[in-house]
């Protein structure tokens, strides 16, 4: 029963991770949209099919950035990484608590203790990887900034 539950949890965690990556990839690849609009000073005149003359003026169009404070790709990636961290920390905490529960319910069974130890190990490795992602992003940003000539 517990191996089935572990497989379900592992599949759920995998599905959540993949959906987060795909969702983030969607916004990086397809999200940016370029909009071309005419100036407010432009006017169009002509004749309709009925022969009547008309003139049309265009109203100005302003596009507000819905992502407040995100003006570059770097800012967007940092925001996505921060959202990922906020979503994954409760998952890691859940798996640490779950590993503790497995330790308590093992009752000396060596196989159950090994399984609980593996669950705790993987939860800690996941937490370290998430913290490493932040550190790697910071290292890459600092390296790129070092090459930019002011």
C-alpha positions, 0 to 999 in steps of 0.5 A: 500500500505504501509503495503505491502511495509513494508512486502516486506522490512521485507521479504527482510531483513529476506532473506538477514539475513538468506542468510548471516547466511547460507553463513557464516555457509557454510564456517565454516562447509564445507570450511576447506579442508585438502590437503595431498601431498607427499614430493618432495623427494618421488619418484615412480618407477614401470613398465607400462603395456607395461613392460617399467621401469619408475621413477616419481618424485613429484614436491613440492606443496605449499598452500598459505592461501588466507585469509591474516592474518586469521590463526585461527578460532577466526580470521575467526569469527572476520572477518565474524562479521566485514563483517556482520557489514559492510553490516548491517550498511547501512541497519540500516541507510536505515531503520532509513531514511525510518522511518523518511520518514514515519513520514513526510508522516504520516501527523497526521494519528495516524496509520501511526505515530504508524507504523513509530514509530515501524519502527524506534524502530525496526531499533534502536533495530537492530543497538543495537543488531549488536553492542551487537554482537561485545561486546559479541564476545569481552567478549567471547574472553577475557573470553577464553583468561583468561582460557588459560595458557601461 
